[in-house]
Amino acid sequence: MVLGENWAEFYRTITKTNVSVIQNAVRIPEKSLFNQDARTIVTFGRIGERKGSYDLLQVAERIQPMFPDVRFVLYGDGETEKVTATIQKLGLKNVTLGGWISKKEQEAILKNTLLHFLPSYHEGLPMAILETMASGIPNLSTNVGDIRDAVIHGENGILTAPGDVHEMTKQLTKLLNEPLLLEKYAVCAREKIIRDFSIENYHTNWSAFYSSSRTW
């Protein structure tokens, strides 16, 4: 049993054992937390090169003169000292580190969040993406691992190649200039999680797996 199609494809190349996919599930808030008037872009998780944090800083540098009211906040631990030094070196006024937060604090933060931005180089399917989408927060991320199982490019969010700072900036600029498009992604992101990543769906998939495994 694996958590995504990307891993399933890998294991099928090295074993003849049946490989099944059951993806993680998340709690779905009663209503969307998307706030179209928000001007904060957040990142949840480890901070560092693997997560694309330094690419995010380059994007923030390019966005700063065009959208001076937009703020980027990185929540989590990791290479905080190095990232802080880079923020100072680039003279970024629109980026701060928010530290490690609890789930309760996360919900309050999402009420004032416009977008979750995770420009990772290596991933499975991050819970941060599932949780933000469940709350109606669109994602701008990279086409790595199993992220594409949840984020459908041009339908409920945006995917770029890892390290493509130019394309990330271009896509983010478009989203900030087209609030109706961002609102559409917010609705579709939440619908995707309700449909495919709910706790109910998770239990149904496991029940079907155990039933079918008796015939193996």
C-alpha positions in Angstrom: 0.0 0.0 0.0 1.4 3.4 -1.0 0.1 7.0 -0.7 0.2 8.1 -4.3 0.4 7.0 -8.0 4.0 8.3 -8.2 5.1 5.8 -5.5 3.0 3.0 -7.0 4.7 3.4 -10.4 8.1 3.2 -8.7 7.3 0.0 -6.7 5.8 -1.7 -9.7 9.2 -1.5 -11.4 10.9 -3.4 -8.6 8.3 -6.0 -7.5 5.6 -8.2 -8.8 3.6 -7.8 -5.7 0.3 -6.1 -6.1 0.6 -2.4 -5.3 -2.5 -0.4 -4.3 -2.9 3.3 -3.6 -4.8 4.8 -0.7 -4.1 8.5 -0.3 -4.0 10.4 3.0 -7.2 12.0 4.3 -7.8 15.3 6.0 -10.5 16.8 8.2 -12.6 19.2 6.2 -13.8 22.4 7.8 -17.5 23.0 7.8 -17.0 26.0 5.5 -14.4 27.5 3.3 -11.9 29.8 5.0 -10.9 31.6 1.7 -10.8 35.3 2.1 -10.6 37.1 -1.2 -9.5 40.3 0.5 -6.5 38.7 2.1 -3.1 39.7 1.0 -1.0 37.1 2.7 0.7 34.1 1.0 1.8 31.4 3.4 4.0 28.3 3.3 3.6 25.5 5.9 6.3 22.9 6.6 10.1 22.7 6.7 12.1 25.7 5.6 15.1 25.0 3.4 16.5 24.3 0.0 14.5 21.0 -0.6 11.3 22.9 0.0 12.2 25.6 -2.5 12.4 28.3 0.2 15.1 30.2 -1.6 13.2 30.2 -4.8 10.2 31.6 -2.9 12.5 34.5 -1.7 13.4 35.2 -5.3 9.7 35.3 -6.3 9.0 37.6 -3.4 11.7 39.9 -4.5 10.2 40.2 -8.0 6.6 40.6 -6.6 7.5 43.3 -4.0 7.6 46.3 -6.4 4.4 45.2 -8.2 2.3 44.3 -5.2 3.8 46.1 -2.2 0.8 45.1 0.0 1.3 41.3 -0.5 3.1 39.5 2.3 4.8 36.1 2.3 5.0 34.2 5.6 6.9 31.0 6.1 5.7 28.8 8.9 7.9 25.9 10.2 11.4 25.1 11.2 14.6 24.2 9.4 17.1 26.5 7.8 15.7 29.6 9.6 18.9 31.4 10.2 20.1 31.0 6.6 16.8 32.1 5.2 16.7 35.1 7.5 20.2 36.1 6.3 19.0 35.8 2.7 15.9 37.9 3.4 18.2 40.6 4.8 20.7 40.3 2.0 17.9 40.8 -0.6 16.3 43.6 1.4 12.9 41.9 1.4 10.3 43.8 3.3 7.5 41.5 2.3 8.8 38.2 3.8 8.7 37.0 7.5 9.2 33.8 9.3 6.2 32.7 11.5 7.8 29.9 13.4 6.2 26.5 14.2 2.5 26.7 14.8 -0.3 24.4 16.1 -3.3 23.2 14.2 -5.5 25.7 16.0 -3.2 28.5 15.1 -3.1 27.3 11.5 -6.9 27.6 11.2 -6.8 31.2 12.4 -4.0 32.0 10.0 -5.9 30.5 7.0 -8.7 32.9 7.6 -6.4 35.7 6.4 -4.6 33.7 3.7 -4.9 34.2 0.0 -2.7 31.4 -1.3 -0.5 28.5 -0.1 2.9 28.6 -2.0 5.1 25.4 -1.8 7.8 25.4 -4.5 9.4 22.1 -3.4 12.0 20.0 -5.3 11.0 16.7 -3.7 7.7 15.6 -2.1 5.2 12.8 -1.7 1.8 14.5 -1.2 2.3 17.1 1.6 -0.4 17.3 4.2 0.0 21.0 4.1 -1.4 21.0 0.5 -4.4 18.8 1.4 -5.2 20.8 4.6 -5.1 24.2 2.8 -7.2 22.9 -0.1 -9.7 21.5 2.4 -10.0 25.0 3.8 -10.6 26.5 0.4 -7.1 27.9 0.0 -5.6 27.5 -3.5 -2.1 26.2 -4.0 0.8 27.3 -6.2 3.2 24.4 -6.1 5.6 22.3 -8.2 4.9 19.2 -10.3 6.9 16.8 -8.2 5.9 13.6 -6.3 2.2 13.1 -6.0 1.2 16.7 -5.7 -0.5 16.5 -9.1 -2.9 13.9 -7.5 -4.5 16.8 -5.7 -3.5 20.0 -7.4 -4.8 20.0 -11.0 -3.0 22.7 -13.0 -5.4 25.3 -14.3 -8.4 23.8 -12.6 -7.9 24.1 -8.8 -4.4 25.5 -8.6 -1.1 26.1 -10.4 1.8 23.7 -10.9 5.2 24.7 -12.3 8.6 23.0 -12.7 10.7 23.1 -9.6 13.2 25.9 -9.7 11.4 27.8 -12.4 11.3 31.2 -10.6 10.3 33.0 -13.8 7.2 30.9 -14.3 6.3 31.0 -10.6 6.4 34.8 -10.7 4.4 34.9 -13.9 1.7 32.6 -12.5 1.5 34.4 -9.2 1.3 37.8 -10.9 -1.6 36.4 -12.9 -3.4 35.2 -9.8 -3.0 38.4 -8.0 -4.3 40.3 -11.0 -7.3 38.0 -11.5 -9.1 37.6 -8.2 -12.1 35.8 -9.8 -9.7 33.1 -11.1 -8.2 32.7 -7.6 -11.7 32.4 -6.2 -12.6 29.7 -8.8 -9.5 27.8 -7.7 -10.5 28.1 -4.1 -13.9 26.5 -4.8 -12.5 23.8 -6.9 -9.7 23.0 -4.5 -12.1 22.4 -1.7 -14.4 20.3 -3.9 -11.4 18.1 -4.9 -10.6 17.3 -1.3 -14.2 16.6 -0.3 -14.5 14.3 -3.3 -11.2 12.4 -3.0 -9.5 13.0 0.3 -12.2 13.1 3.0 -12.1 10.8 6.0 -15.3 9.1 4.7 -13.6 8.4 1.3 -10.5 7.1 3.1 -12.5 4.6 5.2 -14.4 3.4 2.1 -11.2 2.8 0.2 -9.7 0.8 3.0 -12.8 -1.3 3.3 -12.7 -2.0 -0.4 -9.1 -2.9 -0.2 -9.5 -5.5 2.6 -12.5 -7.0 0.7 -10.6 -7.3 -2.5 -7.4 -8.6 -0.8 -9.2 -11.8 0.1 -9.2 -12.8 -3.5 -5.5 -12.3 -4.0 
